[in-house]
Amino acid sequence: MSLDFFSAFIIGLLGSGHCVVMCGGISTMLTTAISNTAQQKKYAIVFAYNFGRIASYSLIGALVALTSSMAAKNIGLPVSLLKTIAGIFLILLGLYLGQWLMWLSHVERLGKGIWRYVSPRTKKFIPIKNIQSAFALGALWGWLPCGLVYSTLTWALASADTINGALIMFFFGLGTLPALLSVSLGTISVKTLLNHTLFRKLAAILVILYGFYTILIAYI
């Protein structure tokens, strides 16, 4: 599983240019809301928000892996099938990141019902007053409908193990950190690299290749 954790981190890193588009607004707002605080506290709040987001990813990963684990044990659902589904979603994710085929945008709509319920609750933590409210806001924002997150969740699903599912999403979340920290803390060079067309296309191709690899090893 250590290869899966490392790969999840890389997927998060390669796809994190998408995070700038999806979550860049809240990251910028977060920085603006705490602009008058001491620099050290500003860093603490930014990291608390992001680790709240990653905590939600981990929780969701654990839940979907628990579901697949129960299905594998109770109805004999083959893990190879789950890994094939994960591989297909990785291929779709690569096509989505490369802007060659946008089918994942339809998948994102599946989470809008949950987001309509969660979104109003974010308002009670804005403006950011302390580290605790930043973590809570990040934890709620982690439920934002996102094709990148959903594609990686199929990987957690394929693990059919609660702890491994949580860890896959945790390492994926760590991979997205550079992108969102670059927005929050104003590291323009990182943000520029992640949004560069060549980087996005190369990242997309690598994700597609890993999707095919995932399907291949499911039957070895």
Buried (B, 14 or more C-beta within 10 A) or exposed (E): EEEBBEBBBBBBBBBBBBBBEBBBEBBEBBBEBBEEBEEEEBBBBBBBBBBBBBBBBBBBBBBBBBBBBEBBEEEEBEBBEBBBBBBBBBBBBBBBBBEEEEEBEEBBEEBEEEBEEBBEEBEEBEEBEBBEBBBBBBBBBBBBBBBBBBBBBBBBBBBBBBEBBBBBBBBBBBBBBBBBBBBBBEBEEBBEBBBEEEBBBEBBBBBBEBBBEBBEEBEE
